[in-house]
Amino acid sequence: MKYALLNMFYFLFFIGTGAFQFLNLYYVDVGLTTGEIGILFAAGPLVMIFAQPFWGMLTDYWDSPKITLFIMIIGSAGTALFYPFSYEFENLLILNIIYFFFQSSVPPIADATAMSLLDDRNDFGKVRLWGSVGYAAGVIAVGKVLDLFGLQLMFILHSCFLLIALTLALRLPIKKGGKKDFSMQKAVSLFKNPAFLMFLLFSFLVHLTVHANNSFYAIYIQNMGATLTVVGLALLIKSILEVPFFALSKKLMNNFSFPILLSATAIIYAVRWIILGYSSGLEILVWSQILLSLSYSIQYFVSVAYVDVIAPERYRATGQTFYWAVTFGLGGWLGNLLAGFVLDYIEIDEMYRLAALISLASVSLLWIKPKKRT
C-alpha cells in the first residue's frame, strides 16, 4: 500500500510540475526581456537557498513530514493562481519569491520521506520513475491544451494536480512524530565532511549548466520554429525516457560506485551541451533530450541515495534539503542569472559550448581525496 501511495503521489505531483514548465513562454508572451526572464528564474532558486534548509530542519524538528508537506503544497498551489492576473515584471518577481518559498522544498522532503518508507534505498528509482511518467503526461497533454486555450490555463491545472497529490501524501503510513532532540550543530555537521563538500561543489557546477539550459532551451527551439506542441514533445522525450533509466537504478548502484556514476552524468551532460552548441537542426536539438534524460535520471537517484547514506539518520530531511539548496538553489540562482546576463552579449550556442567545459571540469572534484590528518 505504501508503495502504491508513493507512486501515485509522485505521478500526480509531477503532472502538476509538468504543467508549469511553460512558464518561460508565459513570460515571453507578456513581453518580458531575456534579462528579466533570467532574473525571474534566478529569484526562485535564490529563495530555495534559505527556504529548503528551513523546511528540512523544521521537518526533522517536528518529525512530521505530513505537516510540512501540507503547508508547502497549499502555499504553492494558492500562490500559482495569482499568476494569470500578473503581467508586470515586479509583480511576477514577488509571486516567484512566495511560490518558491513553499514549492521548492516539496521534492526533497518527499524524497526523504520516500527513502524512510522503502525497504531498500536502491528501490528509490523504481518509485521516482512515476514522477517522470507524470511529468511526461503533464507536458505533452498540457502543451496541446495550452495551444488551444492559451498559456494562462496552466496555472489552474498546476494547482489542481498539486492539491490532488496532497491528499495522497496525507495518507502515507508515517508514524506521527513529536519534537525530537534536534541539534543545529549536528544538522550542520554534514559540512565538515570533505567528501560531502566535494559532492556539493560538483553538483553546484553541473547544475549551473542545467539551469541555464532549462531557462532558455524552450525559447531557443521556439525561435527556430518549434510550436508549443513541439516544445512539449521535447520535454516529453526527456521525461518519458527517464522511466527506463530510473528502473535501472538498483542494478546500476549495485554495480558501480557513486563517483563513477556521477562522473558519467557530467560527461553525458557535456556531450549534450556540445550538440546544442554546434548543431542548427531542430530535430537534432529536440532528440538530444535523450542525453539529458539519461544524465538527469542517473544523477537524481544516485544523489538522493548518497545523501541518505551520508546524513545522520535523524537529519536526513535536513541533508536532502541542504543538497537541494546548494544544487538547485544556489546553482539554479547563479545559472539562471548568469545565463540571462551572458545572453545579452553572446549567442546561445556559445553559452552551450561554455557549459560543456564547466561540466567536464566538474568531474575532477569527485576524485579529490582529502588529506588524512596526522
Secondary structure, DSSP 8 states (H G I E B T S, - for coil): -HHHHHHHHHHHHHHHHHHTTTHHHHHHHTT--HHHHHHHHHHHHHHHHHHHHHHHHHHHHHT-HHHHHHHHHHHHHHHHTTGGG--SHHHHHHHHHHHHHHHTTHHHHHHHHHHHH-SSGGGHHHHHHHHHHHHHHHHHHHHHHHHHH-TTHHHHHHHHHHHHHHHHHTTS-----------HHHHHGGGG-HHHHHHHHHHHHHHHHHHHHHHHHHHHHHHTT--HHHHHHHHHHHHHHHHHHHHTHHHHHHHS-HHHHHHHHHHHHHHHHHHHHH---HHHHHHTHHHHHHHHHHHHHHHHHHHHHHS-GGGHHHHHHHHHIIIIIIHHHHHHHHHHHHTTTS-HHHHHHHHHHHHHHHGGGGG-------
